[in-house]
Structure formats: structure tokens, C-alpha cells
Amino acid sequence: MNQAAEMVSEVEVTGTQKSTFMQRVWKKMGKEEKGFTLIELLAVLVIIAIIAVIAIPLIGNIISNSRSGADVATGRQVYDASRLYITGEENGKFFTPADGKTAAVGATVDISDMQEKGYLDSPLSLPSTKKEITEGTVTYTGTGSLDKVTLTTEDGEQTISAKQILSQTK
């Protein structure tokens, strides 16, 4: 370290020379710096590896959350279509009231009925798996409020609760 300090003090700094100050210092020490040292390269690699270890799980979570959010959005669209279907085709009858002998029964709307009447596109697919929705129902409670939306693909059945659908912002 002292040797470098002595060499720095010995180097004359003038504006007329074309080489930079550090090039003259390295030349005086007998070295020419043309690249990075192995330690510098390893330090950069370690920093990149640490960033990757932190970022990769976060990106995976973001993708997973967006897929499940897209499925809930599809459930919301099916729910909205069922409300239009009941209003237009069933005269707004979201439930059958209790008559003393039987309890009130909520309406159930099949996706196939909504597709036949033009309330939903056909084919309809689930965004997370890109699989076609083959069956599904929208079920209402005995008071006429949403109970659940069930969507079926070749991979299985997915039930989306009323809480999930109704809490999603439009």
C-alpha cells in the first residue's frame, strides 16, 4: 500500500499528457489493467445469485396468484351471466319461497343453458389451465343470494365461493 502511495506522489500530473492518472500509476507499478480480476467477477456472480434466490419465489407467487385471480374473475363473469339469465328467462325468480311444507329453495342455473340462450360464449375456458369448461352451475341460496359457482373441466371441478366472487373488485 505504501509503495502505491509513493508511486502516486512521484507521478507528475499534467494536462498535456494523453494518459489518465490511474494508467500512469499502473504503468509505474509495472501493471496494465485491461480487465476485471477473478475476485471482482466472483463478487458480481454472488450478488446475482443472491438476487435470483430472492426473486424466483416471489415471481412464482405472483404467477400463482394471478392464475387463481383469473379463475375467480371467470367465476364472476359466469355469476353475472346467471343473474341476467334469471332476470330474462326465469322472470327474476332467484328462489322458490317456502310454502309451509317445503323450505325455500334457491335457483340453480347450468352453464349449458346460459350458453344455449347466448348469455355466455361457447366454448368457455378456465384461464389457469386453458381447459374448456364442460359443465358448471351457479347456485343461489333460499333467500336468492349467491351460494357458489362450480366450474368443471377435464381436470376436475373447481368451486368458487360467494365470498370470493363478491369480494372481487370489478
C-alpha positions as a printed Julia matrix, in Angstrom:
170×3 Matrix{Float64}:
   0.0     0.0     0.0
   2.84    2.36    0.87
   4.54    1.52   -2.42
   1.45    2.62   -4.34
   1.21    5.81   -2.31
   4.86    6.61   -3.03
   4.31    5.98   -6.73
   1.24    8.18   -6.77
   3.22   11.01   -5.22
   6.03   10.51   -7.75
   3.7    10.65  -10.76
   3.51   14.08  -12.26
   0.01   15.13  -13.15
  -0.06   17.41  -16.15
  -2.84   18.27  -18.57
  -0.65   17.83  -21.64
  -0.16   14.07  -21.36
  -2.74   11.86  -23.05
  -2.82    9.03  -20.48
  -5.01    9.23  -17.43
  -3.76    9.47  -13.91
  -4.53    5.83  -12.99
  -2.95    4.49  -16.19
   0.26    6.26  -15.29
   0.13    4.88  -11.75
  -0.36    1.32  -13.02
   2.41    1.78  -15.59
   4.77    3.0   -12.89
   3.91   -0.1   -10.82
   4.58   -2.27  -13.85
   0.97   -3.32  -14.41
  -1.57   -2.6   -17.08
  -5.2    -3.08  -16.11
  -7.2    -4.31  -19.07
  -9.98   -6.32  -17.43
 -11.6    -7.46  -14.21
  -9.93   -9.63  -11.61
 -11.3   -13.05  -10.72
 -12.4   -11.78   -7.31
 -14.41   -8.96   -8.88
 -16.14  -11.37  -11.26
 -16.93  -13.81   -8.43
 -18.36  -10.98   -6.31
 -20.7    -9.99   -9.16
 -21.78  -13.62   -9.62
 -22.54  -13.96   -5.89
 -24.64  -10.79   -5.94
 -26.59  -12.0    -8.98
 -27.14  -15.4    -7.32
 -28.49  -13.75   -4.15
 -30.89  -11.62   -6.18
 -32.07  -14.71   -8.1
 -32.68  -16.66   -4.88
 -34.86  -13.84   -3.6
 -36.68  -13.05   -6.86
 -37.58  -16.51   -8.2
 -40.0   -17.49   -5.38
 -41.61  -14.05   -5.5
 -42.21  -14.35   -9.22
 -43.69  -17.84   -8.71
 -46.14  -16.48   -6.14
 -47.16  -13.64   -8.41
 -47.91  -16.06  -11.25
 -49.87  -18.4    -8.97
 -51.93  -15.54   -7.54
 -52.71  -14.17  -10.98
 -53.92  -17.6   -12.15
 -56.27  -18.05   -9.21
 -57.44  -14.45   -9.6
 -58.23  -15.1   -13.27
 -60.3   -18.15  -12.31
 -62.28  -16.08   -9.8
 -62.82  -13.44  -12.5
 -64.22  -16.15  -14.78
 -66.5   -17.28  -11.95
 -67.63  -13.67  -11.56
 -68.48  -13.46  -15.27
 -70.48  -16.7   -15.04
 -72.29  -15.35  -11.97
 -73.14  -12.07  -13.75
 -74.41  -14.04  -16.77
 -76.6   -16.18  -14.47
 -78.17  -13.05  -12.96
 -79.01  -11.83  -16.46
 -80.31  -15.29  -17.38
 -82.6   -15.5   -14.34
 -83.86  -11.99  -14.93
 -84.54  -12.58  -18.6
 -85.55  -16.24  -18.78
 -86.92  -17.03  -15.31
 -88.71  -13.71  -14.69
 -86.31  -12.77  -11.9
 -87.1   -15.83   -9.78
 -83.85  -16.32   -7.83
 -85.53  -18.67   -5.34
 -88.75  -20.52   -4.68
 -90.22  -19.31   -1.37
 -91.2   -21.64    1.44
 -94.81  -22.72    1.33
 -95.18  -24.21    4.8
 -94.45  -27.76    3.58
 -91.04  -27.17    2.0
 -88.2   -24.8     2.74
 -87.24  -22.04    0.36
 -85.09  -23.31   -2.48
 -82.54  -21.24   -4.34
 -82.28  -21.3    -8.1
 -79.61  -23.33   -9.88
 -78.51  -22.29  -13.35
 -76.49  -24.56  -15.64
 -73.75  -23.08  -17.8
 -75.03  -25.07  -20.78
 -78.44  -23.34  -20.51
 -76.77  -19.93  -20.44
 -74.66  -20.84  -23.47
 -77.69  -22.08  -25.44
 -79.55  -18.81  -24.79
 -76.5   -16.67  -25.62
 -75.71  -15.38  -22.13
 -72.24  -16.99  -22.21
 -69.8   -17.71  -25.0
 -69.19  -21.26  -26.09
 -66.63  -22.7   -25.61
 -65.69  -21.2   -22.28
 -62.28  -21.99  -20.76
 -60.66  -21.74  -17.36
 -57.7   -19.3   -17.55
 -55.41  -21.14  -15.12
 -55.39  -24.4   -17.06
 -56.59  -23.24  -20.5
 -59.01  -26.2   -20.42
 -62.56  -25.95  -21.71
 -65.29  -25.71  -19.09
 -67.51  -28.68  -19.89
 -70.1   -28.27  -17.12
 -70.92  -25.89  -14.35
 -73.63  -24.41  -12.22
 -74.41  -21.24  -10.36
 -76.25  -21.96   -7.14
 -78.31  -19.47   -5.16
 -79.47  -19.77   -1.55
 -83.07  -19.95   -0.37
 -83.02  -16.17    0.04
 -81.84  -15.56   -3.52
 -78.26  -14.61   -2.76
 -75.29  -16.31   -4.39
 -74.11  -19.54   -2.78
 -71.35  -20.77   -5.13
 -70.19  -21.16   -8.71
 -68.99  -24.6    -9.78
 -66.88  -24.96  -12.92
 -65.92  -28.39  -14.31
 -63.1   -29.11  -16.76
 -61.49  -32.37  -17.8
 -59.04  -31.83  -14.9
 -61.8   -31.76  -12.31
 -64.25  -29.5   -10.55
 -63.47  -26.08   -9.12
 -65.87  -24.43   -6.7
 -65.65  -20.7    -6.17
 -67.43  -19.39   -3.09
 -69.77  -16.42   -2.99
 -67.32  -14.62   -0.73
 -64.52  -14.93   -3.32
 -66.72  -13.79   -6.18
 -68.47  -10.94   -4.43
 -65.31   -9.58   -2.79
 -63.53   -9.27   -6.14
 -63.45   -5.71   -7.38
 -64.88   -5.03  -10.8
